[in-house]
Amino acid sequence: MRQAPYDGRLAVGATLPEDGVTYYDVPTEYRVRPGYRYTIVNEQPVLVDRSHRIVEVID
């Protein structure tokens, strides 16, 4: 899994770049709202919406 380096503040509401980040579909067993994807940023998984805005930082 490819991780994205990110220098900004990793928090809900921050927007990640479209390029240079690999976004993955969330497995259906997690029952996440359609359109949400996830990625790994600085070794931290985050859930993002269609505009690449972080909606949840997963612990």
C-alpha positions in Angstrom: 0.0 0.0 0.0 1.4 3.4 -1.0 1.6 6.0 1.7 1.4 9.7 1.0 3.8 12.2 2.6 1.8 15.2 3.8 3.2 18.3 5.4 -0.1 19.9 6.4 -2.1 19.4 9.5 -3.7 16.0 9.5 -7.2 16.7 10.8 -10.9 16.4 9.9 -11.6 19.1 7.3 -8.1 19.2 5.8 -8.1 18.6 2.0 -5.5 16.2 0.5 -4.1 16.7 -2.9 -5.6 14.9 -5.9 -2.3 14.0 -7.4 0.4 12.0 -5.7 -2.0 10.3 -3.3 -3.4 6.8 -3.8 -7.1 6.5 -2.7 -8.6 3.1 -2.0 -12.2 1.9 -1.9 -13.4 1.0 1.6 -14.3 -2.7 2.0 -18.1 -3.1 2.1 -18.1 -4.8 5.5 -17.3 -1.4 7.1 -20.6 0.0 5.8 -19.2 3.4 5.0 -21.2 6.0 3.1 -20.9 5.6 -0.7 -18.3 7.9 -2.2 -15.9 7.7 0.7 -12.5 6.3 0.2 -9.4 6.0 2.4 -5.7 6.5 2.2 -2.7 6.3 4.4 -1.0 9.6 5.2 2.2 9.7 7.4 1.4 6.1 8.6 -2.1 7.2 9.6 -5.3 5.9 7.8 -7.8 8.6 7.0 -11.3 8.5 5.4 -11.9 11.1 2.7 -14.9 12.3 0.7 -15.1 12.9 -3.0 -13.3 16.2 -2.8 -10.4 14.5 -0.9 -11.4 16.3 2.3 -10.6 14.3 5.5 -13.8 13.2 7.2 -12.2 10.9 9.8 -8.7 10.2 11.1 -8.7 6.5 12.0 -6.9 5.4 15.1 
